[in-house]
């Protein structure tokens, strides 16, 4: 099972085994990670699962589709180079070690 590293805004790290096929958001939600609100439940209809992807991982993820890019405009302090919505990232073995930082707040 791939390990995903969620880092809270205050620096506290959570390293979790997340099953393949779940979204990174579902993994956070199911494990009670603070700061991932996921108000829309993964429908890409809000930006409350926004994270900053570690620079080493940005190019390893599939590019954001237009709908995700549009929703990121509503995120709190989005960063065009590394902001993503965790509901749009599916867990695979290739993401083992993925590092994500949760913003100070969600929009």
C-alpha positions in Angstrom: 0.0 0.0 0.0 1.4 3.4 -0.9 2.4 5.8 1.9 1.2 9.3 1.6 2.7 12.1 3.7 0.2 14.8 4.8 1.8 17.8 6.5 -0.4 20.1 8.5 0.2 23.9 8.2 1.8 23.7 11.7 4.3 21.1 10.4 2.8 18.0 12.0 3.3 15.1 9.7 0.9 12.1 9.1 2.3 9.2 7.2 -0.5 6.9 6.1 -0.9 3.8 4.1 -3.7 4.6 1.6 -5.2 1.8 -0.5 -4.8 2.0 -4.3 -7.9 3.3 -6.1 -8.9 5.8 -3.3 -8.4 9.5 -3.9 -5.8 11.2 -1.7 -8.7 13.1 -0.3 -10.6 10.0 0.7 -7.4 8.7 2.5 -7.2 12.0 4.4 -10.9 12.0 5.3 -11.0 8.4 6.3 -8.1 9.0 8.7 -9.2 12.2 10.2 -6.4 14.4 8.8 -7.0 18.0 10.0 -7.4 20.6 7.3 -8.8 18.5 4.5 -12.5 19.4 4.8 -13.8 17.8 1.5 -17.1 19.6 1.6 -18.3 18.3 -1.7 -17.2 14.7 -1.0 -14.9 14.4 -4.0 -17.1 15.8 -6.8 -14.6 18.6 -7.7 -17.2 21.1 -6.8 -15.3 23.0 -4.1 -11.7 23.6 -3.2 -11.8 22.4 0.4 -9.3 19.6 -0.2 -6.6 21.9 -1.5 -2.9 21.0 -0.9 0.5 22.1 -2.0 2.4 19.2 -3.7 6.1 18.9 -2.7 8.2 20.2 -5.6 9.8 16.7 -6.1 6.3 15.3 -6.8 4.7 17.9 -9.0 5.9 16.4 -12.3 5.1 12.9 -11.2 1.4 13.6 -10.9 -1.0 13.6 -13.9 -1.7 17.1 -14.9 -4.8 18.8 -13.4 -7.8 18.8 -15.7 -9.7 22.0 -16.6 -12.4 21.5 -14.0 -9.8 21.1 -11.2 -7.9 24.2 -12.5 -11.1 26.2 -12.4 -11.9 25.1 -8.8 -8.4 25.9 -7.6 -9.2 29.6 -8.4 -11.4 29.5 -5.3 -8.8 27.9 -3.0 -7.1 29.8 -0.2 -3.8 31.1 -1.5 -3.4 28.8 -4.5 0.1 28.4 -6.0 0.0 27.8 -9.7 3.1 25.6 -9.6 2.0 23.1 -6.9 -1.6 23.5 -5.8 -3.9 20.5 -6.4 -7.2 19.2 -5.2 -6.7 15.9 -3.4 -10.1 14.6 -4.6 -8.6 14.5 -8.1 -5.5 12.5 -7.3 -6.0 8.7 -7.4 -3.7 6.7 -5.2 -1.4 4.2 -7.1 1.8 2.5 -6.2 3.6 5.2 -8.2 2.6 7.7 -5.6 4.4 5.9 -2.7 6.0 8.6 -0.7 3.9 11.5 -2.1 4.4 14.6 0.1 1.5 17.1 0.5 1.3 20.3 2.7 -2.1 21.4 3.8 -2.7 25.2 3.6 -3.4 27.3 6.7 -7.1 27.2 5.9 -9.5 26.0 3.2 -11.6 28.4 1.2 
